[in-house]
Amino acid sequence: MRIGLLAPPWLPVPPPLYGGTEAVIDRLARGFQRAGHEVMLFTTGDATCPVPRRSVLDFAESVRMGNAVVEQRHVAHAYEALIDCDIVHDHTIVGPLYSSRFPDLPVVTTNHGPFNAELGDVYRFIAQQVPLIAISHHQASTAGGVPIAGVIHHGLDVDEYSPGPGDGGYLLFLGRMAPDKGARGAAEVALAAGVPLLLAAKMREPLEIDYFNDQIRPLLCDTVTYVGEVGGAEKTALLAGARALLNPIRWAEPFGLVMIEALANGTPVITFPEGAASEIVDDGVTGIHCADEDEMVTAIDDIDKIDRAACRAAVEGHFSSDRMVAEHLALFNEVLSARS
């Protein structure tokens, strides 16, 4: 099968640090190629994913993220480059709408965000012509009548993560410096529990910097430390050494890659069971579900009872790239069979 993958123009594939969508696209591209398929990835010129690649932009446009002209130009060149593929898996917003210009080209797309008023409207126009993949059952349940072709959880290349003993003596917050990710809540929980916390978070956008200065900086002390944005081996080492990942997220996140990254390192997750969290974290087995921050404080006392080997086994059993790739290929074959 000749598979075209269309990445957004905002970050390279794979991302050097923060960037969930681009990390997933990288794993899909490499996984499809390992499975014996011919892959063409349309991304930006600074991408390093080891598959055949095409681009029109020399560098990812993170500074102009969301700019309509940037995305439309990127998409138009992408469809020109991918026109001979058997199927295109489009991860942009504009692309599936633009694909109507190519009625003979099978296209599927994935919604990596919430079905809010804006994205819900966009996918309502798209999904009748372009099969739509959801990334969790909770996300699919909020689609509001938008047809879903399949639910496929994200996965990891498990061998890239090494189980750790969690003997660093700290809790870890890992994500983005923003209110919806819960960095302040994590700091408040750790302070109330008297346990050291490392905050590893992306902080580049003006709103992220303002949130840090207003809400996080006043809480920094000997036991609550901001260590910056981390990736690669540094992120894996922090996860492997953490007693637990503290994930006090207060919005219905469609998936949450950070949770399976923690589990792959054997690190249990303390979380609110909102969005896809309850599909990822098995309460009492791979982490602890909490109703509020007070319960999180109490949960810290019990987190060492969680079997770290069970956390790793959960990822090996369901959240692997091999499973994710196989489910995508099965859906692609269904789409192609329906068109033949």
ABEGO torsion letter per residue (X at the ends): XBBBBBBBAABBOBBABBGAAAAAAAAAAAAAAAAGBBBBBBBBAABABBBBBBBABABBBAAABGBAAAAAAAAAAAAAAAAABABBBBABAAAAAAAAABAABBBBBBBABBBBAAAAAAAAAAAAABBBBBABAAAAAAAGGBBBABBBBBBBBAAABBBBAGAAGBBBBBEBBBAAAGAAAAAAAAAAAGBBBBBBBBBABAAAAAAAAAAAAAABBAABBBAEBBBEAAAAAAAAABABBBBBBABBBABGAAAAAAAAAGBBBBBBBBEAAAAABBBGAAEBBBABAAAAAAAAAAAAABBAAAAAAAAAAAABAAAAAAAAAAAAAAAAAAAX
